[in-house]
Structures are given as C-alpha cells and as structure tokens.
Amino acid sequence: MNIVTVFAVTMLFSCEGYLSETQEINKPQKMPVGIAENFVLKYTDSTKLKAVVSGPIYEDYGNQKFPYRVFPDGVHVDFYDDNNQKSVVEANYGIIYLDTELIDMQGDVVLKTHDGKQLNAPQLFWDQQNQWIFTEGDYTFTSPDLNMKGVGIDFNREFTVVSSHGNTGTAVVKESDSTSTK
C-alpha cells in the first residue's frame, strides 16, 4: 500500500512539471497570418477613391478573436473628398480594427488638409464607417485664420463640421466695411 501511495504522489509531482509546459504550448500565439512590405490599401465607394492607407510594414492579425492589422513602422493615409481634393495623415504607428472599422494612429500624428489646415496630436482615430475623425487627447490646430490648442476634438473628414471639447487660441476676425449712422 505504501509503495502505491509513493508511486501516485511521484506521478502527481512529475505531471505537475509538464502541466505548465503544456499550458504554454496551448496558449494562443499572436502570430500574423501575413506580413507585407510597402503595403498600399485603397478604399473606394462606387468606384470612387475615398482613401489610401499605406506603410512600410503591414502585419495582418486577422486570425485573432478581435482581428486587426498593424503598421508598426508608421502609417500614411490620403483622404479624398467629393471634389477629389486630398488631405493627408501621417503617424509613427497605426492599427486598423477590422470589426469596428476604426483606424488608430499614434505617435506624432499630423493631419494636413488640402486647404492649408493642420492638426497635430499624439493620437488620432478615424471611424471609417461614419467618416469621422477624433481624439480625446491634446491637439494643436492651425489654419490661415485660426490657431488653437485643446483637449479633445472631432470632425468630419472634410473639416466642415468640427466639435472641440476644450480649447484656447486666436482667430482672425474681419471687420465690416459698412458704417452705421444714427
């Protein structure tokens, strides 16, 4: 009986060492299903070019529960409006979440519009489905007639609808040429 007990305890402890190794082997690995260099992805709507997303390295993690694509060495996005005018966004890092159609751009994000406006932020999101761009972090915005800084801003991709959450800045105000008499 003692020999059986010693044998059972020995088996239990020897299996315990293999358990952690087995768990490590069965752990899901975050390996991309594909890696591409000098990647370019074009978004169209009814054969009209809407955006071009590109980067030097592209990693596809479409095999994960929440699939995504990563641009670890930087991302460049060209947006085209209905008049085919191009605005540009560049960032040090980008990630596209496939299920939510959200692009997260991080690190020295710079957005330049076709008409001379510029937004700088540490992080910027582009909601592809709703054609909406936003950040909840710090930003600076400059244009020919407006300079402002703040925390949190969102806008449509044409910059025609803008909502800033908290800001300070300066604006150029044109005086009226008409004179009034009493």
NULOMI-60905 format. One record per atom (N, C-alpha, C): atom name; y, x, z; residue in one letter; residue number from 1. Coordinates in nm, 2 decimals. Example, Ala and Ser with C-alpha at 12.3 -4.5 7.8 and 13.67 -1.06 7.14 Angstrom:
2
  atomo   north    east      up  residuo  num
      N   -0.57    1.32    0.78        A    1
     CA   -0.45    1.23    0.78        A    1
      C   -0.33    1.32    0.78        A    1
      N   -0.22    1.28    0.71        S    2
     CA   -0.11    1.37    0.71        S    2
      C    0.00    1.29    0.79        S    2
% end
This chain:
182
  atomo   north    east      up  residuo  num
      N   -0.12    0.08    0.00        M    1
     CA    0.00    0.00    0.00        M    1
      C    0.13    0.09    0.00        M    1
      N    0.13    0.19    0.08        N    2
     CA    0.24    0.28    0.09        N    2
      C    0.27    0.35   -0.05        N    2
      N    0.16    0.38   -0.12        I    3
     CA    0.17    0.45   -0.25        I    3
      C    0.23    0.35   -0.35        I    3
      N    0.20    0.23   -0.34        V    4
     CA    0.26    0.13   -0.43        V    4
      C    0.41    0.11   -0.41        V    4
      N    0.44    0.11   -0.28        T    5
     CA    0.58    0.09   -0.24        T    5
      C    0.66    0.21   -0.29        T    5
      N    0.61    0.33   -0.26        V    6
     CA    0.68    0.46   -0.31        V    6
      C    0.70    0.46   -0.46        V    6
      N    0.59    0.42   -0.53        F    7
     CA    0.59    0.41   -0.68        F    7
      C    0.70    0.31   -0.73        F    7
      N    0.70    0.19   -0.66        A    8
     CA    0.80    0.09   -0.70        A    8
      C    0.94    0.14   -0.68        A    8
      N    0.97    0.20   -0.56        V    9
     CA    1.10    0.25   -0.53        V    9
      C    1.14    0.36   -0.63        V    9
      N    1.05    0.45   -0.66        T   10
     CA    1.07    0.56   -0.76        T   10
      C    1.11    0.50   -0.89        T   10
      N    1.04    0.40   -0.94        M   11
     CA    1.06    0.33   -1.07        M   11
      C    1.20    0.27   -1.07        M   11
      N    1.24    0.21   -0.95        L   12
     CA    1.37    0.14   -0.94        L   12
      C    1.48    0.24   -0.96        L   12
      N    1.47    0.35   -0.89        F   13
     CA    1.58    0.45   -0.90        F   13
      C    1.58    0.52   -1.03        F   13
      N    1.47    0.54   -1.09        S   14
     CA    1.47    0.61   -1.22        S   14
      C    1.52    0.52   -1.33        S   14
      N    1.50    0.39   -1.32        C   15
     CA    1.56    0.29   -1.42        C   15
      C    1.71    0.27   -1.40        C   15
      N    1.75    0.29   -1.27        E   16
     CA    1.90    0.28   -1.25        E   16
      C    1.98    0.38   -1.33        E   16
      N    1.93    0.50   -1.34        G   17
     CA    2.00    0.60   -1.42        G   17
      C    2.01    0.57   -1.57        G   17
      N    1.91    0.50   -1.62        Y   18
     CA    1.91    0.46   -1.76        Y   18
      C    1.99    0.34   -1.78        Y   18
      N    2.01    0.26   -1.68        L   19
     CA    2.09    0.13   -1.69        L   19
      C    2.23    0.16   -1.74        L   19
      N    2.30    0.26   -1.68        S   20
     CA    2.44    0.29   -1.71        S   20
      C    2.44    0.35   -1.86        S   20
      N    2.34    0.43   -1.90        E   21
     CA    2.34    0.48   -2.03        E   21
      C    2.31    0.36   -2.13        E   21
      N    2.23    0.27   -2.10        T   22
     CA    2.20    0.15   -2.18        T   22
      C    2.33    0.07   -2.20        T   22
      N    2.40    0.05   -2.09        Q   23
     CA    2.52   -0.03   -2.09        Q   23
      C    2.62    0.04   -2.18        Q   23
      N    2.63    0.17   -2.17        E   24
     CA    2.73    0.24   -2.26        E   24
      C    2.69    0.23   -2.40        E   24
      N    2.57    0.23   -2.44        I   25
     CA    2.52    0.22   -2.58        I   25
      C    2.55    0.08   -2.63        I   25
      N    2.53   -0.02   -2.55        N   26
     CA    2.55   -0.16   -2.59        N   26
      C    2.70   -0.20   -2.58        N   26
      N    2.79   -0.12   -2.53        K   27
     CA    2.93   -0.15   -2.52        K   27
      C    2.99   -0.16   -2.66        K   27
      N    3.06   -0.27   -2.69        P   28
     CA    3.12   -0.28   -2.82        P   28
      C    3.21   -0.16   -2.85        P   28
      N    3.20   -0.11   -2.97        Q   29
     CA    3.28    0.01   -3.01        Q   29
      C    3.40   -0.04   -3.10        Q   29
      N    3.52    0.01   -3.08        K   30
     CA    3.63   -0.02   -3.16        K   30
      C    3.64    0.08   -3.28        K   30
      N    3.55    0.06   -3.37        M   31
     CA    3.55    0.14   -3.49        M   31
      C    3.60    0.06   -3.61        M   31
      N    3.69    0.11   -3.69        P   32
     CA    3.74    0.04   -3.80        P   32
      C    3.63    0.02   -3.91        P   32
      N    3.64   -0.10   -3.98        V   33
     CA    3.55   -0.12   -4.09        V   33
      C    3.60   -0.05   -4.21        V   33
      N    3.72    0.00   -4.21        G   34
     CA    3.78    0.07   -4.32        G   34
      C    3.90    0.15   -4.29        G   34
      N    3.92    0.26   -4.35        I   35
     CA    4.04    0.34   -4.34        I   35
      C    4.09    0.37   -4.48        I   35
      N    4.22    0.36   -4.50        A   36
     CA    4.28    0.39   -4.63        A   36
      C    4.40    0.48   -4.61        A   36
      N    4.42    0.56   -4.71        E   37
     CA    4.54    0.64   -4.71        E   37
      C    4.64    0.59   -4.82        E   37
      N    4.77    0.60   -4.79        N   38
     CA    4.87    0.55   -4.88        N   38
      C    4.85    0.40   -4.92        N   38
      N    4.83    0.32   -4.82        F   39
     CA    4.80    0.18   -4.83        F   39
      C    4.92    0.10   -4.87        F   39
      N    4.90    0.00   -4.96        V   40
     CA    5.01   -0.09   -5.00        V   40
      C    4.95   -0.23   -5.00        V   40
      N    5.01   -0.33   -4.93        L   41
     CA    4.96   -0.47   -4.93        L   41
      C    5.08   -0.56   -4.97        L   41
      N    5.05   -0.64   -5.08        K   42
     CA    5.16   -0.72   -5.13        K   42
      C    5.13   -0.87   -5.09        K   42
      N    5.24   -0.94   -5.05        Y   43
     CA    5.23   -1.08   -5.01        Y   43
      C    5.31   -1.16   -5.12        Y   43
      N    5.24   -1.25   -5.18        T   44
     CA    5.30   -1.34   -5.28        T   44
      C    5.29   -1.48   -5.24        T   44
      N    5.38   -1.56   -5.30        D   45
     CA    5.38   -1.71   -5.28        D   45
      C    5.40   -1.77   -5.42        D   45
      N    5.31   -1.84   -5.48        S   46
     CA    5.32   -1.90   -5.61        S   46
      C    5.36   -1.79   -5.71        S   46
      N    5.29   -1.68   -5.71        T   47
     CA    5.31   -1.56   -5.79        T   47
      C    5.44   -1.49   -5.77        T   47
      N    5.52   -1.53   -5.68        K   48
     CA    5.65   -1.46   -5.65        K   48
      C    5.63   -1.36   -5.53        K   48
      N    5.67   -1.24   -5.55        L   49
     CA    5.66   -1.14   -5.45        L   49
      C    5.75   -1.17   -5.33        L   49
      N    5.69   -1.17   -5.21        K   50
     CA    5.77   -1.20   -5.09        K   50
      C    5.78   -1.08   -5.00        K   50
      N    5.68   -1.00   -4.99        A   51
     CA    5.69   -0.88   -4.91        A   51
      C    5.58   -0.78   -4.95        A   51
      N    5.61   -0.65   -4.92        V   52
     CA    5.52   -0.54   -4.95        V   52
      C    5.51   -0.46   -4.82        V   52
      N    5.39   -0.45   -4.76        V   53
     CA    5.37   -0.37   -4.64        V   53
      C    5.29   -0.25   -4.68        V   53
      N    5.34   -0.13   -4.64        S   54
     CA    5.28    0.00   -4.67        S   54
      C    5.28    0.10   -4.56        S   54
      N    5.20    0.20   -4.57        G   55
     CA    5.19    0.30   -4.47        G   55
      C    5.10    0.41   -4.51        G   55
      N    5.12    0.53   -4.45        P   56
     CA    5.04    0.65   -4.49        P   56
      C    4.89    0.63   -4.45        P   56
      N    4.86    0.57   -4.34        I   57
     CA    4.73    0.55   -4.29        I   57
      C    4.72    0.40   -4.25        I   57
      N    4.60    0.34   -4.29        Y   58
     CA    4.58    0.20   -4.26        Y   58
      C    4.43    0.19   -4.21        Y   58
      N    4.42    0.13   -4.09        E   59
     CA    4.29    0.11   -4.03        E   59
      C    4.26   -0.04   -4.02        E   59
      N    4.15   -0.09   -4.06        D   60
     CA    4.11   -0.23   -4.06        D   60
      C    4.01   -0.25   -3.95        D   60
      N    4.05   -0.33   -3.85        Y   61
     CA    3.96   -0.37   -3.74        Y   61
      C    3.93   -0.52   -3.75        Y   61
      N    3.89   -0.56   -3.87        G   62
     CA    3.86   -0.70   -3.90        G   62
      C    3.72   -0.74   -3.84        G   62
      N    3.65   -0.64   -3.78        N   63
     CA    3.52   -0.66   -3.72        N   63
      C    3.53   -0.69   -3.57        N   63
      N    3.65   -0.71   -3.51        Q   64
     CA    3.67   -0.74   -3.37        Q   64
      C    3.68   -0.89   -3.35        Q   64
      N    3.67   -0.93   -3.22        K   65
     CA    3.68   -1.07   -3.19        K   65
      C    3.82   -1.12   -3.23        K   65
      N    3.92   -1.04   -3.20        F   66
     CA    4.06   -1.07   -3.24        F   66
      C    4.10   -0.97   -3.35        F   66
      N    4.07   -1.00   -3.48        P   67
     CA    4.08   -0.90   -3.58        P   67
      C    4.23   -0.85   -3.60        P   67
      N    4.24   -0.73   -3.64        Y   68
     CA    4.38   -0.67   -3.66        Y   68
      C    4.37   -0.55   -3.76        Y   68
      N    4.48   -0.51   -3.81        R   69
     CA    4.50   -0.40   -3.89        R   69
      C    4.61   -0.31   -3.83        R   69
      N    4.59   -0.18   -3.84        V   70
     CA    4.68   -0.09   -3.78        V   70
      C    4.74    0.02   -3.88        V   70
      N    4.87    0.04   -3.86        F   71
     CA    4.93    0.15   -3.93        F   71
      C    4.97    0.25   -3.83        F   71
      N    4.88    0.35   -3.79        P   72
     CA    4.91    0.43   -3.67        P   72
      C    5.02    0.54   -3.70        P   72
      N    5.04    0.57   -3.83        D   73
     CA    5.14    0.68   -3.86        D   73
      C    5.27    0.62   -3.92        D   73
      N    5.30    0.50   -3.90        G   74
     CA    5.42    0.44   -3.95        G   74
      C    5.39    0.33   -4.05        G   74
      N    5.49    0.23   -4.06        V   75
     CA    5.48    0.12   -4.15        V   75
      C    5.61    0.10   -4.21        V   75
      N    5.61    0.05   -4.34        H   76
     CA    5.73    0.02   -4.42        H   76
      C    5.71   -0.12   -4.47        H   76
      N    5.81   -0.20   -4.46        V   77
     CA    5.80   -0.34   -4.51        V   77
      C    5.92   -0.37   -4.59        V   77
      N    5.90   -0.41   -4.72        D   78
     CA    6.00   -0.46   -4.80        D   78
      C    5.99   -0.61   -4.81        D   78
      N    6.10   -0.68   -4.77        F   79
     CA    6.11   -0.83   -4.78        F   79
      C    6.19   -0.87   -4.90        F   79
      N    6.15   -0.97   -4.97        Y   80
     CA    6.23   -1.02   -5.09        Y   80
      C    6.27   -1.16   -5.06        Y   80
      N    6.40   -1.19   -5.08        D   81
     CA    6.44   -1.33   -5.07        D   81
      C    6.43   -1.41   -5.20        D   81
      N    6.47   -1.53   -5.20        D   82
     CA    6.45   -1.61   -5.32        D   82
      C    6.53   -1.56   -5.44        D   82
      N    6.63   -1.47   -5.42        N   83
     CA    6.70   -1.41   -5.53        N   83
      C    6.65   -1.27   -5.56        N   83
      N    6.54   -1.24   -5.51        N   84
     CA    6.47   -1.11   -5.53        N   84
      C    6.55   -0.99   -5.48        N   84
      N    6.63   -1.02   -5.38        Q   85
     CA    6.71   -0.91   -5.31        Q   85
      C    6.62   -0.85   -5.20        Q   85
      N    6.62   -0.72   -5.19        K   86
     CA    6.52   -0.66   -5.10        K   86
      C    6.59   -0.61   -4.97        K   86
      N    6.53   -0.64   -4.85        S   87
     CA    6.56   -0.59   -4.72        S   87
      C    6.44   -0.51   -4.68        S   87
      N    6.47   -0.40   -4.59        V   88
     CA    6.36   -0.31   -4.56        V   88
      C    6.35   -0.29   -4.41        V   88
      N    6.23   -0.28   -4.36        V   89
     CA    6.20   -0.25   -4.22        V   89
      C    6.11   -0.13   -4.21        V   89
      N    6.14   -0.03   -4.13        E   90
     CA    6.06    0.08   -4.11        E   90
      C    6.03    0.10   -3.96        E   90
      N    5.91    0.15   -3.92        A   91
     CA    5.88    0.17   -3.78        A   91
      C    5.78    0.28   -3.77        A   91
      N    5.77    0.34   -3.65        N   92
     CA    5.67    0.45   -3.63        N   92
      C    5.53    0.40   -3.62        N   92
      N    5.51    0.27   -3.59        Y   93
     CA    5.37    0.22   -3.57        Y   93
      C    5.38    0.07   -3.61        Y   93
      N    5.27    0.02   -3.66        G   94
     CA    5.26   -0.12   -3.69        G   94
      C    5.12   -0.17   -3.68        G   94
      N    5.11   -0.30   -3.64        I   95
     CA    4.98   -0.37   -3.63        I   95
      C    5.00   -0.51   -3.68        I   95
      N    4.90   -0.55   -3.76        I   96
     CA    4.90   -0.69   -3.82        I   96
      C    4.79   -0.76   -3.75        I   96
      N    4.82   -0.87   -3.68        Y   97
     CA    4.72   -0.96   -3.62        Y   97
      C    4.68   -1.06   -3.72        Y   97
      N    4.56   -1.06   -3.77        L   98
     CA    4.51   -1.15   -3.88        L   98
      C    4.51   -1.29   -3.84        L   98
      N    4.46   -1.33   -3.72        D   99
     CA    4.45   -1.47   -3.68        D   99
      C    4.59   -1.54   -3.66        D   99
      N    4.68   -1.46   -3.61        T  100
     CA    4.82   -1.52   -3.59        T  100
      C    4.92   -1.49   -3.69        T  100
      N    4.88   -1.41   -3.79        E  101
     CA    4.97   -1.36   -3.90        E  101
      C    5.10   -1.31   -3.84        E  101
      N    5.09   -1.23   -3.74        L  102
     CA    5.21   -1.16   -3.67        L  102
      C    5.20   -1.01   -3.70        L  102
      N    5.31   -0.95   -3.74        I  103
     CA    5.32   -0.81   -3.75        I  103
      C    5.40   -0.76   -3.64        I  103
      N    5.35   -0.66   -3.56        D  104
     CA    5.42   -0.60   -3.45        D  104
      C    5.46   -0.46   -3.49        D  104
      N    5.59   -0.43   -3.50        M  105
     CA    5.64   -0.30   -3.54        M  105
      C    5.70   -0.23   -3.42        M  105
      N    5.66   -0.10   -3.39        Q  106
     CA    5.71   -0.04   -3.27        Q  106
      C    5.76    0.10   -3.30        Q  106
      N    5.85    0.15   -3.22        G  107
     CA    5.90    0.29   -3.23        G  107
      C    6.01    0.31   -3.33        G  107
      N    6.13    0.32   -3.29        D  108
     CA    6.24    0.35   -3.38        D  108
      C    6.24    0.25   -3.50        D  108
      N    6.24    0.12   -3.47        V  109
     CA    6.24    0.02   -3.58        V  109
      C    6.38    0.01   -3.63        V  109
      N    6.39    0.01   -3.77        V  110
     CA    6.51    0.00   -3.84        V  110
      C    6.50   -0.11   -3.94        V  110
      N    6.58   -0.21   -3.94        L  111
     CA    6.58   -0.32   -4.04        L  111
      C    6.72   -0.31   -4.12        L  111
      N    6.71   -0.29   -4.25        K  112
     CA    6.83   -0.28   -4.33        K  112
      C    6.82   -0.40   -4.43        K  112
      N    6.93   -0.48   -4.44        T  113
     CA    6.93   -0.59   -4.53        T  113
      C    7.00   -0.55   -4.66        T  113
      N    6.98   -0.63   -4.76        H  114
     CA    7.03   -0.60   -4.89        H  114
      C    7.19   -0.60   -4.89        H  114
      N    7.25   -0.67   -4.80        D  115
     CA    7.39   -0.68   -4.79        D  115
      C    7.46   -0.59   -4.69        D  115
      N    7.39   -0.49   -4.64        G  116
     CA    7.46   -0.39   -4.55        G  116
      C    7.44   -0.41   -4.41        G  116
      N    7.37   -0.51   -4.36        K  117
     CA    7.34   -0.53   -4.22        K  117
      C    7.23   -0.44   -4.17        K  117
      N    7.24   -0.40   -4.05        Q  118
     CA    7.13   -0.31   -3.99        Q  118
      C    7.10   -0.35   -3.85        Q  118
      N    6.97   -0.36   -3.82        L  119
     CA    6.92   -0.39   -3.68        L  119
      C    6.83   -0.27   -3.64        L  119
      N    6.86   -0.22   -3.52        N  120
     CA    6.77   -0.11   -3.46        N  120
      C    6.72   -0.17   -3.33        N  120
      N    6.59   -0.14   -3.31        A  121
     CA    6.52   -0.19   -3.19        A  121
      C    6.39   -0.10   -3.17        A  121
      N    6.35   -0.09   -3.04        P  122
     CA    6.23   -0.02   -3.02        P  122
      C    6.10   -0.10   -3.06        P  122
      N    6.11   -0.23   -3.07        Q  123
     CA    6.00   -0.32   -3.12        Q  123
      C    6.06   -0.44   -3.19        Q  123
      N    5.99   -0.48   -3.29        L  124
     CA    6.03   -0.60   -3.37        L  124
      C    5.91   -0.67   -3.42        L  124
      N    5.91   -0.80   -3.42        F  125
     CA    5.79   -0.88   -3.46        F  125
      C    5.83   -0.96   -3.59        F  125
      N    5.74   -0.97   -3.68        W  126
     CA    5.76   -1.06   -3.80        W  126
      C    5.65   -1.16   -3.80        W  126
      N    5.69   -1.29   -3.78        D  127
     CA    5.60   -1.40   -3.79        D  127
      C    5.59   -1.44   -3.94        D  127
      N    5.48   -1.40   -4.00        Q  128
     CA    5.47   -1.42   -4.15        Q  128
      C    5.46   -1.57   -4.18        Q  128
      N    5.39   -1.65   -4.10        Q  129
     CA    5.37   -1.79   -4.13        Q  129
      C    5.50   -1.87   -4.12        Q  129
      N    5.59   -1.84   -4.03        N  130
     CA    5.72   -1.91   -4.01        N  130
      C    5.83   -1.83   -4.07        N  130
      N    5.81   -1.71   -4.13        Q  131
     CA    5.91   -1.63   -4.19        Q  131
      C    6.02   -1.60   -4.09        Q  131
      N    5.98   -1.56   -3.97        W  132
     CA    6.08   -1.54   -3.86        W  132
      C    6.06   -1.41   -3.80        W  132
      N    6.17   -1.34   -3.77        I  133
     CA    6.17   -1.20   -3.71        I  133
      C    6.24   -1.21   -3.58        I  133
      N    6.18   -1.13   -3.48        F  134
     CA    6.24   -1.14   -3.35        F  134
      C    6.20   -1.02   -3.26        F  134
      N    6.28   -1.00   -3.15        T  135
     CA    6.25   -0.90   -3.05        T  135
      C    6.30   -0.96   -2.92        T  135
      N    6.23   -0.93   -2.81        E  136
     CA    6.27   -0.97   -2.68        E  136
      C    6.33   -0.85   -2.61        E  136
      N    6.33   -0.73   -2.67        G  137
     CA    6.38   -0.61   -2.61        G  137
      C    6.53   -0.58   -2.66        G  137
      N    6.57   -0.46   -2.63        D  138
     CA    6.71   -0.42   -2.66        D  138
      C    6.72   -0.41   -2.81        D  138
      N    6.84   -0.42   -2.86        Y  139
     CA    6.87   -0.41   -3.00        Y  139
      C    7.01   -0.37   -3.02        Y  139
      N    7.04   -0.31   -3.14        T  140
     CA    7.18   -0.30   -3.18        T  140
      C    7.19   -0.35   -3.32        T  140
      N    7.29   -0.42   -3.35        F  141
     CA    7.31   -0.48   -3.48        F  141
      C    7.45   -0.44   -3.54        F  141
      N    7.45   -0.39   -3.66        T  142
     CA    7.58   -0.35   -3.72        T  142
      C    7.59   -0.42   -3.86        T  142
      N    7.71   -0.45   -3.90        S  143
     CA    7.74   -0.51   -4.03        S  143
      C    7.88   -0.47   -4.06        S  143
      N    7.93   -0.50   -4.18        P  144
     CA    8.06   -0.47   -4.22        P  144
      C    8.17   -0.54   -4.13        P  144
      N    8.13   -0.66   -4.07        D  145
     CA    8.23   -0.73   -3.99        D  145
      C    8.18   -0.76   -3.84        D  145
      N    8.07   -0.70   -3.80        L  146
     CA    8.02   -0.73   -3.67        L  146
      C    7.94   -0.61   -3.62        L  146
      N    7.96   -0.58   -3.49        N  147
     CA    7.88   -0.48   -3.42        N  147
      C    7.85   -0.54   -3.28        N  147
      N    7.72   -0.54   -3.25        M  148
     CA    7.68   -0.59   -3.12        M  148
      C    7.55   -0.53   -3.07        M  148
      N    7.54   -0.53   -2.94        K  149
     CA    7.42   -0.49   -2.87        K  149
      C    7.37   -0.60   -2.78        K  149
      N    7.24   -0.60   -2.75        G  150
     CA    7.19   -0.71   -2.66        G  150
      C    7.05   -0.69   -2.63        G  150
      N    7.00   -0.79   -2.57        V  151
     CA    6.85   -0.80   -2.53        V  151
      C    6.80   -0.93   -2.59        V  151
      N    6.72   -0.93   -2.69        G  152
     CA    6.66   -1.05   -2.74        G  152
      C    6.74   -1.11   -2.86        G  152
      N    6.68   -1.11   -2.97        I  153
     CA    6.74   -1.17   -3.09        I  153
      C    6.63   -1.22   -3.18        I  153
      N    6.65   -1.33   -3.25        D  154
     CA    6.56   -1.38   -3.35        D  154
      C    6.63   -1.44   -3.47        D  154
      N    6.57   -1.43   -3.59        F  155
     CA    6.64   -1.47   -3.71        F  155
      C    6.54   -1.50   -3.82        F  155
      N    6.58   -1.57   -3.92        N  156
     CA    6.50   -1.59   -4.04        N  156
      C    6.52   -1.46   -4.12        N  156
      N    6.43   -1.44   -4.22        R  157
     CA    6.43   -1.31   -4.29        R  157
      C    6.55   -1.29   -4.38        R  157
      N    6.63   -1.40   -4.41        E  158
     CA    6.75   -1.38   -4.49        E  158
      C    6.87   -1.35   -4.40        E  158
      N    6.85   -1.36   -4.27        F  159
     CA    6.96   -1.34   -4.17        F  159
      C    7.07   -1.45   -4.18        F  159
      N    7.03   -1.56   -4.23        T  160
     CA    7.12   -1.68   -4.24        T  160
      C    7.12   -1.76   -4.11        T  160
      N    7.01   -1.76   -4.03        V  161
     CA    7.00   -1.83   -3.91        V  161
      C    6.97   -1.72   -3.80        V  161
      N    7.06   -1.70   -3.71        V  162
     CA    7.04   -1.59   -3.61        V  162
      C    7.07   -1.65   -3.47        V  162
      N    6.98   -1.62   -3.37        S  163
     CA    7.00   -1.66   -3.24        S  163
      C    6.99   -1.53   -3.15        S  163
      N    7.10   -1.49   -3.09        S  164
     CA    7.09   -1.38   -3.00        S  164
      C    7.09   -1.43   -2.85        S  164
      N    7.01   -1.37   -2.77        H  165
     CA    6.99   -1.42   -2.64        H  165
      C    7.09   -1.37   -2.53        H  165
      N    7.14   -1.25   -2.56        G  166
     CA    7.24   -1.20   -2.47        G  166
      C    7.30   -1.08   -2.53        G  166
      N    7.43   -1.07   -2.56        N  167
     CA    7.49   -0.96   -2.63        N  167
      C    7.63   -0.93   -2.60        N  167
      N    7.67   -0.82   -2.64        T  168
     CA    7.81   -0.78   -2.63        T  168
      C    7.85   -0.71   -2.76        T  168
      N    7.97   -0.71   -2.80        G  169
     CA    8.01   -0.64   -2.93        G  169
      C    8.15   -0.68   -2.97        G  169
      N    8.17   -0.63   -3.10        T  170
     CA    8.30   -0.65   -3.16        T  170
      C    8.28   -0.72   -3.29        T  170
      N    8.38   -0.80   -3.33        A  171
     CA    8.38   -0.86   -3.46        A  171
      C    8.52   -0.86   -3.53        A  171
      N    8.52   -0.85   -3.66        V  172
     CA    8.64   -0.86   -3.73        V  172
      C    8.67   -1.00   -3.76        V  172
      N    8.79   -1.04   -3.72        V  173
     CA    8.84   -1.18   -3.74        V  173
      C    8.95   -1.18   -3.84        V  173
      N    8.94   -1.25   -3.94        K  174
     CA    9.05   -1.26   -4.04        K  174
      C    9.16   -1.36   -4.00        K  174
      N    9.28   -1.32   -4.01        E  175
     CA    9.39   -1.41   -3.97        E  175
      C    9.42   -1.50   -4.09        E  175
      N    9.47   -1.62   -4.05        S  176
     CA    9.50   -1.72   -4.15        S  176
      C    9.63   -1.68   -4.22        S  176
      N    9.65   -1.70   -4.35        D  177
     CA    9.77   -1.67   -4.42        D  177
      C    9.87   -1.78   -4.41        D  177
      N    9.83   -1.90   -4.37        S  178
     CA    9.93   -2.01   -4.36        S  178
      C   10.01   -2.01   -4.24        S  178
      N   10.14   -2.05   -4.25        T  179
     CA   10.23   -2.06   -4.14        T  179
      C   10.25   -2.20   -4.11        T  179
      N   10.27   -2.23   -3.99        S  180
     CA   10.29   -2.37   -3.95        S  180
      C   10.43   -2.39   -3.90        S  180
      N   10.49   -2.50   -3.93        T  181
     CA   10.63   -2.53   -3.88        T  181
      C   10.62   -2.66   -3.80        T  181
      N   10.71   -2.66   -3.70        K  182
     CA   10.71   -2.78   -3.61        K  182
      C   10.82   -2.87   -3.65        K  182
% end
